[in-house]
Amino acid sequence: MSRRTLYLRQRLETIKERTLFEINVSQELPNWEKIVITWVALFIFWIVISGNTRTENIIMGAIATLITASFMKDLLTDDIRYRGHLIEKILSFAFLHAPQYIFIMIFRLIESNFKVAKHALLMDINPGIVKIKTNLHSDTGITILANSITLTPGTLTIDVDKKLGEAYLYVHWIDVKTLNRDKAGEMIKGDLEEWLKKIFW
């Protein structure tokens, strides 16, 4: 492959990534959807925390959380990119994406605990810092992915390098199996990133 062909291929990939980035930015939710989604999340939180289902508490909670949602709508929903009707977004998140993500995290926690215990008992460790690429672009999505990696025993996210169109995580790995960025990313991220991409851009 000639240098010119390689250069053109790299340029096309860069243009493709920037185009996808701009499309994702343009898919921001309208303000009224942001308010409704934030209000539903805060109202559920109000009911769970208060533990009171009396009518006056529900009415007061609905009003208070609606006022709060109108001010903090961007904090919870600015990074959400999901097409479809508002009810579909809420139901998909509450009953499909969130439970699946929690189930995957529980499985990853159990699996990684056994692996770390094995490495500790056999003293078979090869620690190091690897740089992996993430296909998430939003701050919330990257933050949740980085924290999920950190919560998983044996890995610790120590830095995030975010630029236009791409983001990289620096992860301390207790047992570095490969220095290949793509393979390391697959082993460390697993299915977590794929599920987060269904909610965040």
Z-matrix of the N, CA and C atoms (Angstrom, degrees):
N
C 1 1.467
C 2 1.533 1 109.43
N 3 1.336 2 116.21 1 128.04
C 4 1.462 3 120.68 2 -177.38
C 5 1.524 4 110.66 3 -74.68
N 6 1.333 5 114.64 4 163.70
C 7 1.457 6 119.61 5 178.82
C 8 1.515 7 111.73 6 -63.31
N 9 1.333 8 116.22 7 -37.92
C 10 1.451 9 120.17 8 -178.91
C 11 1.530 10 110.69 9 -64.02
N 12 1.330 11 116.89 10 -43.10
C 13 1.466 12 120.72 11 178.79
C 14 1.514 13 110.99 12 -63.24
N 15 1.340 14 116.68 13 -43.24
C 16 1.459 15 121.19 14 179.08
C 17 1.520 16 111.24 15 -63.69
N 18 1.337 17 116.23 16 -41.64
C 19 1.463 18 120.87 17 179.46
C 20 1.526 19 110.71 18 -63.57
N 21 1.344 20 116.41 19 -44.93
C 22 1.462 21 120.43 20 179.85
C 23 1.520 22 111.50 21 -63.17
N 24 1.336 23 116.94 22 -38.64
C 25 1.465 24 120.66 23 178.66
C 26 1.527 25 110.66 24 -64.55
N 27 1.326 26 116.27 25 -42.58
C 28 1.462 27 119.80 26 178.42
C 29 1.526 28 111.47 27 -64.62
N 30 1.329 29 116.74 28 -39.73
C 31 1.458 30 120.76 29 178.47
C 32 1.526 31 111.12 30 -64.15
N 33 1.331 32 116.71 31 -41.19
C 34 1.459 33 120.94 32 178.47
C 35 1.527 34 111.40 33 -63.86
N 36 1.333 35 116.68 34 -40.40
C 37 1.466 36 120.37 35 177.79
C 38 1.526 37 110.90 36 -63.89
N 39 1.345 38 116.25 37 -40.52
C 40 1.464 39 120.31 38 178.88
C 41 1.526 40 111.10 39 -63.80
N 42 1.344 41 116.07 40 -44.40
C 43 1.467 42 120.41 41 179.26
C 44 1.523 43 110.57 42 -63.44
N 45 1.332 44 116.32 43 -40.63
C 46 1.462 45 121.04 44 178.95
C 47 1.526 46 111.19 45 -61.70
N 48 1.340 47 116.84 46 -45.57
C 49 1.463 48 121.03 47 -179.93
C 50 1.532 49 111.12 48 -63.34
N 51 1.330 50 117.09 49 -41.20
C 52 1.468 51 119.97 50 -179.44
C 53 1.528 52 110.85 51 -68.66
N 54 1.319 53 116.81 52 -36.87
C 55 1.470 54 120.38 53 177.43
C 56 1.519 55 110.78 54 -63.74
N 57 1.344 56 116.50 55 -45.19
C 58 1.464 57 120.44 56 177.61
C 59 1.516 58 111.19 57 -62.24
N 60 1.324 59 116.25 58 -38.57
C 61 1.464 60 121.27 59 178.44
C 62 1.530 61 110.25 60 -61.58
N 63 1.329 62 117.29 61 -45.92
C 64 1.460 63 121.70 62 -179.30
C 65 1.529 64 111.33 63 -66.18
N 66 1.342 65 116.69 64 -36.62
C 67 1.468 66 120.32 65 177.56
C 68 1.522 67 110.10 66 -63.99
N 69 1.327 68 116.38 67 -44.05
C 70 1.465 69 120.57 68 179.81
C 71 1.523 70 111.72 69 -63.83
N 72 1.326 71 115.78 70 -39.07
C 73 1.468 72 119.42 71 178.66
C 74 1.522 73 110.38 72 -64.11
N 75 1.329 74 116.89 73 -37.15
C 76 1.464 75 120.95 74 -177.94
C 77 1.529 76 112.93 75 -74.61
N 78 1.333 77 117.82 76 -11.17
C 79 1.463 78 121.35 77 -178.21
C 80 1.528 79 112.83 78 -92.95
N 81 1.308 80 116.78 79 25.66
C 82 1.466 81 121.02 80 179.78
C 83 1.526 82 109.95 81 -64.37
N 84 1.315 83 115.78 82 143.55
C 85 1.461 84 121.05 83 -178.69
C 86 1.530 85 110.75 84 -67.95
N 87 1.335 86 117.60 85 146.70
C 88 1.478 87 119.45 86 173.77
C 89 1.525 88 110.35 87 -65.67
N 90 1.336 89 116.23 88 157.74
C 91 1.465 90 121.35 89 -175.03
C 92 1.519 91 113.10 90 -59.33
N 93 1.329 92 117.75 91 -39.95
C 94 1.467 93 119.14 92 -177.39
C 95 1.524 94 111.42 93 -66.32
N 96 1.347 95 117.06 94 -34.50
C 97 1.471 96 119.86 95 176.56
C 98 1.528 97 110.51 96 -68.92
N 99 1.332 98 116.07 97 -38.27
C 100 1.467 99 119.59 98 177.32
C 101 1.527 100 110.61 99 -60.59
N 102 1.338 101 115.94 100 -43.52
C 103 1.463 102 120.28 101 -179.05
C 104 1.528 103 110.73 102 -64.73
N 105 1.332 104 117.01 103 -44.57
C 106 1.466 105 120.64 104 -177.89
C 107 1.528 106 110.83 105 -64.74
N 108 1.333 107 117.26 106 -45.78
C 109 1.467 108 120.61 107 -178.93
C 110 1.528 109 110.35 108 -63.87
N 111 1.339 110 116.57 109 -43.84
C 112 1.471 111 120.59 110 178.11
C 113 1.524 112 110.41 111 -63.47
N 114 1.330 113 116.79 112 -41.90
C 115 1.470 114 120.70 113 179.57
C 116 1.522 115 111.41 114 -62.20
N 117 1.325 116 117.53 115 -44.12
C 118 1.474 117 120.88 116 179.39
C 119 1.532 118 110.17 117 -61.14
N 120 1.345 119 116.48 118 -45.81
C 121 1.472 120 120.30 119 -179.77
C 122 1.530 121 111.38 120 -62.11
N 123 1.335 122 117.01 121 -45.19
C 124 1.467 123 120.70 122 -179.73
C 125 1.524 124 112.03 123 -68.54
N 126 1.323 125 116.60 124 -37.36
C 127 1.467 126 120.17 125 -179.26
C 128 1.529 127 110.85 126 -66.59
N 129 1.327 128 116.94 127 -42.40
C 130 1.476 129 120.58 128 176.54
C 131 1.526 130 109.78 129 -61.89
N 132 1.352 131 115.30 130 -42.58
C 133 1.472 132 120.06 131 178.25
C 134 1.529 133 110.37 132 -61.73
N 135 1.334 134 116.81 133 -40.65
C 136 1.479 135 121.99 134 178.25
C 137 1.527 136 110.70 135 -59.34
N 138 1.322 137 116.39 136 -48.35
C 139 1.473 138 120.79 137 -177.99
C 140 1.525 139 110.86 138 -63.59
N 141 1.344 140 116.79 139 -43.52
C 142 1.469 141 121.07 140 -178.21
C 143 1.524 142 110.94 141 -65.66
N 144 1.335 143 116.88 142 -45.38
C 145 1.466 144 120.80 143 -176.80
C 146 1.528 145 111.29 144 -70.66
N 147 1.336 146 117.36 145 -43.19
C 148 1.464 147 119.56 146 -177.64
C 149 1.526 148 111.76 147 -72.17
N 150 1.335 149 117.44 148 -33.47
C 151 1.459 150 121.10 149 -178.99
C 152 1.516 151 112.84 150 65.04
N 153 1.327 152 115.86 151 19.82
C 154 1.461 153 121.23 152 -176.36
C 155 1.526 154 108.75 153 -120.25
N 156 1.325 155 116.77 154 119.45
C 157 1.468 156 120.38 155 -178.28
C 158 1.534 157 112.36 156 -108.40
N 159 1.316 158 116.70 157 21.38
C 160 1.462 159 119.55 158 176.21
C 161 1.524 160 109.99 159 -70.37
N 162 1.309 161 116.10 160 152.15
C 163 1.468 162 121.68 161 -174.36
C 164 1.521 163 112.54 162 -57.68
N 165 1.346 164 117.51 163 -44.97
C 166 1.467 165 119.88 164 -178.02
C 167 1.532 166 111.75 165 -65.08
N 168 1.335 167 116.67 166 -35.71
C 169 1.466 168 120.00 167 177.82
C 170 1.523 169 111.13 168 -67.89
N 171 1.329 170 116.91 169 -40.54
C 172 1.466 171 120.76 170 179.85
C 173 1.529 172 110.42 171 -65.79
N 174 1.344 173 116.87 172 -42.69
C 175 1.468 174 120.54 173 179.44
C 176 1.529 175 110.58 174 -64.74
N 177 1.341 176 116.09 175 -46.24
C 178 1.457 177 119.96 176 179.34
C 179 1.532 178 110.75 177 -63.09
N 180 1.325 179 116.54 178 -40.92
C 181 1.456 180 120.61 179 178.84
C 182 1.513 181 112.37 180 -65.20
N 183 1.331 182 116.77 181 -40.75
C 184 1.469 183 121.08 182 179.19
C 185 1.524 184 110.87 183 -62.23
N 186 1.332 185 116.94 184 -42.82
C 187 1.464 186 120.59 185 -179.57
C 188 1.527 187 110.96 186 -68.79
N 189 1.332 188 115.89 187 -47.22
C 190 1.469 189 120.10 188 -177.97
C 191 1.530 190 111.56 189 -62.57
N 192 1.330 191 116.73 190 -44.25
C 193 1.468 192 119.29 191 -179.20
C 194 1.526 193 112.15 192 -70.81
N 195 1.330 194 117.66 193 -30.37
C 196 1.472 195 120.56 194 176.71
C 197 1.524 196 110.66 195 -66.63
N 198 1.325 197 116.48 196 -42.63
C 199 1.473 198 120.36 197 177.53
C 200 1.524 199 109.95 198 -63.84
N 201 1.330 200 115.88 199 -44.72
C 202 1.470 201 120.33 200 178.91
C 203 1.524 202 110.94 201 -62.56
N 204 1.333 203 116.94 202 -41.98
C 205 1.471 204 121.49 203 -178.45
C 206 1.518 205 112.02 204 -62.70
N 207 1.337 206 117.08 205 -33.81
C 208 1.464 207 119.77 206 -179.33
C 209 1.529 208 111.88 207 -67.58
N 210 1.336 209 116.96 208 -24.11
C 211 1.464 210 120.99 209 179.59
C 212 1.533 211 112.65 210 -92.83
N 213 1.334 212 117.09 211 -34.34
C 214 1.469 213 119.77 212 -174.01
C 215 1.534 214 112.94 213 -111.17
N 216 1.328 215 116.79 214 26.24
C 217 1.466 216 120.94 215 -177.14
C 218 1.524 217 112.65 216 -60.23
N 219 1.336 218 117.11 217 -34.73
C 220 1.466 219 119.87 218 -177.18
C 221 1.527 220 112.83 219 -76.41
N 222 1.315 221 117.22 220 -23.08
C 223 1.463 222 119.90 221 -177.42
C 224 1.517 223 112.29 222 -67.08
N 225 1.325 224 117.63 223 -36.78
C 226 1.460 225 120.91 224 -176.33
C 227 1.516 226 113.68 225 -97.76
N 228 1.322 227 117.84 226 -25.85
C 229 1.467 228 119.41 227 -169.06
C 230 1.522 229 114.62 228 -120.28
N 231 1.313 230 118.40 229 0.01
C 232 1.468 231 120.29 230 -174.97
C 233 1.522 232 112.24 231 -62.59
N 234 1.321 233 117.05 232 -28.35
C 235 1.463 234 120.77 233 -176.37
C 236 1.523 235 113.49 234 -99.46
N 237 1.323 236 117.65 235 2.45
C 238 1.470 237 120.06 236 -179.26
C 239 1.523 238 109.31 237 -81.37
N 240 1.322 239 116.12 238 130.11
C 241 1.460 240 122.34 239 175.79
C 242 1.521 241 107.18 240 -131.01
N 243 1.310 242 116.18 241 105.77
C 244 1.467 243 119.58 242 -178.20
C 245 1.513 244 108.76 243 -153.80
N 246 1.328 245 116.68 244 123.99
C 247 1.457 246 120.40 245 -179.31
C 248 1.516 247 110.67 246 -83.95
N 249 1.332 248 114.77 247 158.33
C 250 1.451 249 119.30 248 177.77
C 251 1.521 250 111.71 249 120.40
N 252 1.310 251 115.48 250 178.99
C 253 1.465 252 122.19 251 -179.37
C 254 1.528 253 110.15 252 -70.07
N 255 1.322 254 116.30 253 153.99
C 256 1.469 255 121.78 254 -178.43
C 257 1.528 256 111.45 255 -58.15
N 258 1.326 257 117.63 256 -44.46
C 259 1.465 258 121.05 257 -179.91
C 260 1.523 259 110.23 258 -62.51
N 261 1.339 260 115.82 259 -38.96
C 262 1.468 261 120.14 260 178.14
C 263 1.525 262 111.05 261 -62.98
N 264 1.331 263 116.57 262 -39.13
C 265 1.470 264 120.49 263 178.99
C 266 1.526 265 110.61 264 -63.29
N 267 1.328 266 115.73 265 -47.79
C 268 1.469 267 119.92 266 -177.28
C 269 1.526 268 111.06 267 -65.05
N 270 1.335 269 116.95 268 -47.54
C 271 1.471 270 120.83 269 -178.54
C 272 1.522 271 111.31 270 -66.33
N 273 1.331 272 117.20 271 -39.85
C 274 1.473 273 120.48 272 179.47
C 275 1.516 274 110.79 273 -62.59
N 276 1.340 275 116.35 274 -42.30
C 277 1.461 276 119.64 275 -179.81
C 278 1.524 277 111.51 276 -68.96
N 279 1.345 278 116.41 277 -45.66
C 280 1.469 279 120.97 278 -174.04
C 281 1.523 280 112.98 279 -71.83
N 282 1.335 281 117.23 280 -37.92
C 283 1.464 282 119.54 281 -171.92
C 284 1.528 283 114.57 282 -113.14
N 285 1.332 284 117.56 283 -6.14
C 286 1.463 285 119.19 284 -178.52
C 287 1.518 286 112.16 285 -122.79
N 288 1.335 287 116.59 286 -65.41
C 289 1.463 288 119.88 287 -172.73
C 290 1.530 289 113.29 288 -70.17
N 291 1.324 290 117.74 289 -48.18
C 292 1.470 291 120.39 290 -178.79
C 293 1.531 292 112.12 291 -62.95
N 294 1.347 293 120.33 292 -48.73
C 295 1.478 294 119.23 293 177.93
C 296 1.528 295 113.47 294 -61.76
N 297 1.335 296 117.01 295 -37.93
C 298 1.464 297 119.79 296 179.10
C 299 1.524 298 110.65 297 -66.02
N 300 1.341 299 116.05 298 -41.19
C 301 1.464 300 119.32 299 179.55
C 302 1.532 301 110.89 300 -65.21
N 303 1.322 302 116.40 301 -41.44
C 304 1.473 303 120.43 302 178.47
C 305 1.530 304 110.35 303 -63.38
N 306 1.336 305 117.06 304 -41.91
C 307 1.462 306 121.08 305 178.66
C 308 1.525 307 110.98 306 -62.04
N 309 1.334 308 116.87 307 -43.80
C 310 1.468 309 120.75 308 178.96
C 311 1.523 310 110.34 309 -63.57
N 312 1.356 311 117.08 310 -41.37
C 313 1.462 312 120.24 311 179.48
C 314 1.522 313 111.42 312 -63.48
N 315 1.328 314 117.46 313 -41.19
C 316 1.469 315 120.79 314 178.64
C 317 1.526 316 110.00 315 -62.06
N 318 1.321 317 116.26 316 -44.77
C 319 1.469 318 120.47 317 179.41
C 320 1.523 319 110.58 318 -62.55
N 321 1.340 320 117.28 319 -44.29
C 322 1.469 321 120.80 320 179.69
C 323 1.529 322 111.26 321 -64.12
N 324 1.332 323 117.38 322 -37.89
C 325 1.463 324 120.90 323 179.01
C 326 1.527 325 111.38 324 -63.65
N 327 1.319 326 116.09 325 -45.58
C 328 1.468 327 120.32 326 179.69
C 329 1.528 328 110.52 327 -64.02
N 330 1.324 329 115.96 328 -46.85
C 331 1.464 330 120.70 329 -178.85
C 332 1.520 331 111.85 330 -61.71
N 333 1.333 332 116.76 331 -46.29
C 334 1.464 333 119.85 332 -177.74
C 335 1.526 334 112.10 333 -69.78
N 336 1.342 335 118.00 334 -30.52
C 337 1.466 336 120.14 335 176.18
C 338 1.523 337 111.27 336 -62.11
N 339 1.319 338 116.72 337 -42.38
C 340 1.465 339 120.19 338 177.01
C 341 1.527 340 111.39 339 -64.29
N 342 1.326 341 116.79 340 -39.87
C 343 1.471 342 119.99 341 180.00
C 344 1.524 343 111.53 342 -65.71
N 345 1.333 344 116.06 343 -43.60
C 346 1.467 345 119.93 344 179.61
C 347 1.526 346 110.36 345 -65.50
N 348 1.325 347 117.68 346 -40.17
C 349 1.473 348 121.04 347 177.39
C 350 1.519 349 110.55 348 -61.30
N 351 1.336 350 116.73 349 -40.87
C 352 1.465 351 120.52 350 178.84
C 353 1.526 352 110.81 351 -63.61
N 354 1.348 353 116.43 352 -44.04
C 355 1.469 354 119.86 353 179.38
C 356 1.529 355 111.23 354 -64.65
N 357 1.337 356 116.26 355 -37.72
C 358 1.467 357 119.75 356 -179.49
C 359 1.525 358 111.81 357 -68.43
N 360 1.326 359 117.15 358 -39.75
C 361 1.465 360 121.11 359 -179.38
C 362 1.516 361 112.16 360 -71.59
N 363 1.318 362 116.42 361 -40.62
C 364 1.468 363 120.66 362 -177.00
C 365 1.521 364 112.85 363 -90.72
N 366 1.341 365 116.38 364 -4.20
C 367 1.475 366 121.76 365 -176.52
C 368 1.526 367 110.90 366 52.04
N 369 1.325 368 115.13 367 40.10
C 370 1.462 369 121.99 368 -177.67
C 371 1.522 370 108.23 369 -108.84
N 372 1.336 371 116.09 370 77.13
C 373 1.463 372 120.02 371 -177.90
C 374 1.531 373 110.00 372 -124.71
N 375 1.299 374 114.08 373 152.74
C 376 1.466 375 121.08 374 178.21
C 377 1.533 376 107.28 375 -142.40
N 378 1.341 377 117.59 376 72.96
C 379 1.467 378 120.41 377 -172.61
C 380 1.524 379 112.78 378 -70.82
N 381 1.320 380 114.63 379 152.43
C 382 1.457 381 119.97 380 177.75
C 383 1.516 382 110.16 381 -177.72
N 384 1.320 383 115.41 382 171.14
C 385 1.464 384 121.92 383 178.86
C 386 1.523 385 108.32 384 -110.10
N 387 1.318 386 115.41 385 126.67
C 388 1.466 387 120.91 386 179.95
C 389 1.527 388 109.46 387 -118.92
N 390 1.314 389 114.14 388 149.56
C 391 1.461 390 121.12 389 178.19
C 392 1.522 391 107.94 390 -105.92
N 393 1.334 392 116.65 391 118.99
C 394 1.464 393 120.60 392 -178.95
C 395 1.517 394 109.79 393 -121.12
N 396 1.319 395 115.27 394 147.50
C 397 1.458 396 120.77 395 -179.67
C 398 1.523 397 109.44 396 -92.65
N 399 1.334 398 115.82 397 142.42
C 400 1.459 399 120.77 398 173.73
C 401 1.522 400 109.22 399 -117.44
N 402 1.321 401 115.86 400 144.41
C 403 1.460 402 120.96 401 178.38
C 404 1.518 403 112.42 402 -89.86
N 405 1.325 404 116.75 403 3.43
C 406 1.463 405 121.25 404 173.95
C 407 1.524 406 109.23 405 -83.30
N 408 1.319 407 117.10 406 145.95
C 409 1.461 408 121.03 407 -178.83
C 410 1.525 409 112.52 408 -119.44
N 411 1.323 410 117.15 409 -27.89
C 412 1.460 411 120.07 410 -176.36
C 413 1.521 412 111.21 411 -74.91
N 414 1.332 413 115.15 412 150.06
C 415 1.466 414 120.15 413 -179.23
C 416 1.526 415 111.52 414 -61.63
N 417 1.339 416 116.26 415 -42.27
C 418 1.463 417 119.92 416 -178.33
C 419 1.518 418 111.11 417 -65.30
N 420 1.333 419 116.97 418 -45.53
C 421 1.462 420 121.10 419 -179.85
C 422 1.518 421 112.21 420 -61.36
N 423 1.335 422 116.43 421 -44.87
C 424 1.471 423 121.03 422 179.70
C 425 1.524 424 110.23 423 -65.81
N 426 1.347 425 116.61 424 -40.85
C 427 1.470 426 120.49 425 179.83
C 428 1.524 427 111.35 426 -62.58
N 429 1.343 428 117.09 427 -45.07
C 430 1.465 429 120.50 428 179.67
C 431 1.520 430 110.65 429 -64.71
N 432 1.341 431 117.07 430 -40.83
C 433 1.468 432 120.13 431 178.00
C 434 1.525 433 110.89 432 -63.70
N 435 1.344 434 116.72 433 -45.51
C 436 1.472 435 120.70 434 -179.96
C 437 1.528 436 110.82 435 -62.03
N 438 1.333 437 117.35 436 -42.25
C 439 1.464 438 120.57 437 179.01
C 440 1.527 439 111.46 438 -68.75
N 441 1.324 440 116.99 439 -35.73
C 442 1.467 441 120.19 440 177.56
C 443 1.521 442 110.81 441 -64.37
N 444 1.322 443 116.11 442 -40.68
C 445 1.476 444 120.30 443 177.34
C 446 1.525 445 109.75 444 -64.64
N 447 1.332 446 116.49 445 -41.07
C 448 1.465 447 120.43 446 179.90
C 449 1.526 448 111.48 447 -66.39
N 450 1.334 449 117.37 448 -38.45
C 451 1.466 450 120.93 449 179.65
C 452 1.527 451 112.14 450 -66.70
N 453 1.325 452 115.88 451 -25.20
C 454 1.458 453 119.65 452 179.36
C 455 1.523 454 109.18 453 -76.93
N 456 1.325 455 119.33 454 120.88
C 457 1.469 456 121.19 455 -178.70
C 458 1.528 457 111.96 456 -57.71
N 459 1.321 458 115.27 457 139.23
C 460 1.464 459 120.57 458 178.88
C 461 1.515 460 113.50 459 100.26
N 462 1.338 461 117.02 460 -12.80
C 463 1.465 462 120.48 461 179.00
C 464 1.522 463 109.59 462 -134.12
N 465 1.335 464 114.95 463 147.83
C 466 1.462 465 120.80 464 -179.09
C 467 1.528 466 108.37 465 -146.23
N 468 1.313 467 116.79 466 118.18
C 469 1.465 468 120.95 467 177.00
C 470 1.518 469 108.58 468 -77.66
N 471 1.338 470 116.33 469 121.15
C 472 1.465 471 119.61 470 -175.52
C 473 1.529 472 112.99 471 -109.27
N 474 1.334 473 117.57 472 -17.32
C 475 1.464 474 118.82 473 179.49
C 476 1.519 475 110.04 474 -161.67
N 477 1.322 476 114.83 475 155.91
C 478 1.468 477 121.77 476 176.68
C 479 1.514 478 107.90 477 -128.39
N 480 1.323 479 116.47 478 129.80
C 481 1.456 480 122.31 479 177.95
C 482 1.523 481 107.16 480 -116.03
N 483 1.333 482 115.45 481 105.25
C 484 1.469 483 120.31 482 -174.66
C 485 1.513 484 110.31 483 -114.08
N 486 1.349 485 114.91 484 127.25
C 487 1.456 486 121.59 485 175.82
C 488 1.518 487 108.11 486 -130.66
N 489 1.320 488 116.30 487 173.18
C 490 1.456 489 120.80 488 -179.86
C 491 1.524 490 110.05 489 -61.43
N 492 1.323 491 115.74 490 119.15
C 493 1.453 492 120.20 491 175.57
C 494 1.510 493 115.24 492 88.72
N 495 1.331 494 119.17 493 -11.08
C 496 1.462 495 119.75 494 -179.92
C 497 1.530 496 110.94 495 -155.55
N 498 1.320 497 115.16 496 153.97
C 499 1.460 498 121.20 497 179.66
C 500 1.521 499 109.08 498 -144.10
N 501 1.317 500 116.46 499 142.89
C 502 1.457 501 122.20 500 -178.84
C 503 1.530 502 109.73 501 -127.52
N 504 1.319 503 115.28 502 144.72
C 505 1.455 504 121.95 503 175.91
C 506 1.521 505 109.23 504 -112.78
N 507 1.311 506 116.60 505 135.74
C 508 1.463 507 121.44 506 172.84
C 509 1.525 508 106.95 507 -99.54
N 510 1.318 509 115.66 508 117.09
C 511 1.469 510 121.04 509 -172.62
C 512 1.525 511 109.86 510 -120.81
N 513 1.346 512 114.78 511 129.75
C 514 1.467 513 119.18 512 171.00
C 515 1.518 514 107.75 513 -82.99
N 516 1.321 515 116.11 514 122.50
C 517 1.462 516 123.39 515 -173.37
C 518 1.522 517 108.35 516 -116.61
N 519 1.330 518 116.98 517 127.04
C 520 1.464 519 120.54 518 -175.66
C 521 1.520 520 112.61 519 -68.66
N 522 1.331 521 116.15 520 -26.49
C 523 1.465 522 119.99 521 -179.20
C 524 1.525 523 109.20 522 -139.39
N 525 1.328 524 115.61 523 87.82
C 526 1.461 525 121.42 524 -177.73
C 527 1.528 526 109.37 525 -70.54
N 528 1.316 527 115.95 526 110.83
C 529 1.458 528 121.14 527 -178.35
C 530 1.516 529 112.43 528 -92.14
N 531 1.328 530 117.36 529 -24.51
C 532 1.453 531 121.08 530 -179.86
C 533 1.529 532 109.55 531 -155.61
N 534 1.321 533 115.82 532 150.32
C 535 1.460 534 121.10 533 176.03
C 536 1.526 535 111.04 534 -99.26
N 537 1.323 536 116.29 535 -2.90
C 538 1.454 537 120.63 536 176.23
C 539 1.530 538 108.68 537 -68.06
N 540 1.335 539 115.95 538 123.84
C 541 1.466 540 120.75 539 -173.69
C 542 1.517 541 112.38 540 -61.05
N 543 1.323 542 117.44 541 -42.83
C 544 1.465 543 120.89 542 -177.58
C 545 1.529 544 111.72 543 -67.98
N 546 1.340 545 116.06 544 -45.98
C 547 1.470 546 119.83 545 -179.48
C 548 1.519 547 111.31 546 -66.55
N 549 1.348 548 116.33 547 -41.35
C 550 1.467 549 120.31 548 178.15
C 551 1.527 550 110.34 549 -62.24
N 552 1.343 551 115.98 550 -40.22
C 553 1.459 552 120.09 551 178.71
C 554 1.514 553 112.32 552 -62.84
N 555 1.327 554 116.71 553 -41.45
C 556 1.462 555 120.62 554 178.36
C 557 1.525 556 111.47 555 -63.43
N 558 1.334 557 116.46 556 -40.44
C 559 1.462 558 120.21 557 -177.79
C 560 1.527 559 112.11 558 -72.49
N 561 1.315 560 116.96 559 -35.91
C 562 1.467 561 120.29 560 -176.09
C 563 1.529 562 111.13 561 -83.25
N 564 1.326 563 116.75 562 -46.15
C 565 1.475 564 120.17 563 -176.43
C 566 1.524 565 112.23 564 -77.97
N 567 1.317 566 117.58 565 -36.63
C 568 1.458 567 121.03 566 -177.70
C 569 1.523 568 111.36 567 58.89
N 570 1.331 569 116.06 568 -132.69
C 571 1.468 570 121.85 569 -179.80
C 572 1.527 571 113.11 570 -90.64
N 573 1.325 572 116.97 571 -3.23
C 574 1.458 573 119.60 572 -174.79
C 575 1.521 574 112.32 573 -60.05
N 576 1.327 575 116.27 574 -45.87
C 577 1.455 576 119.89 575 -177.29
C 578 1.523 577 111.72 576 -64.81
N 579 1.333 578 117.19 577 -39.39
C 580 1.461 579 120.57 578 -178.40
C 581 1.530 580 111.31 579 -61.70
N 582 1.332 581 117.12 580 -39.45
C 583 1.459 582 119.70 581 179.40
C 584 1.519 583 111.41 582 -72.31
N 585 1.329 584 117.22 583 -36.11
C 586 1.463 585 120.04 584 178.42
C 587 1.522 586 111.30 585 -67.70
N 588 1.324 587 117.01 586 -31.89
C 589 1.464 588 120.61 587 178.88
C 590 1.523 589 112.29 588 -66.33
N 591 1.330 590 117.21 589 -18.63
C 592 1.459 591 119.93 590 177.07
C 593 1.531 592 112.18 591 -75.71
N 594 1.332 593 115.56 592 -15.39
C 595 1.464 594 120.12 593 -178.62
C 596 1.519 595 111.08 594 -112.58
N 597 1.331 596 116.67 595 -47.70
C 598 1.454 597 122.01 596 -176.13
C 599 1.535 598 110.40 597 -108.23
N 600 1.308 599 116.03 598 158.45
C 601 1.461 600 119.48 599 179.74
C 602 1.523 601 110.29 600 -95.15
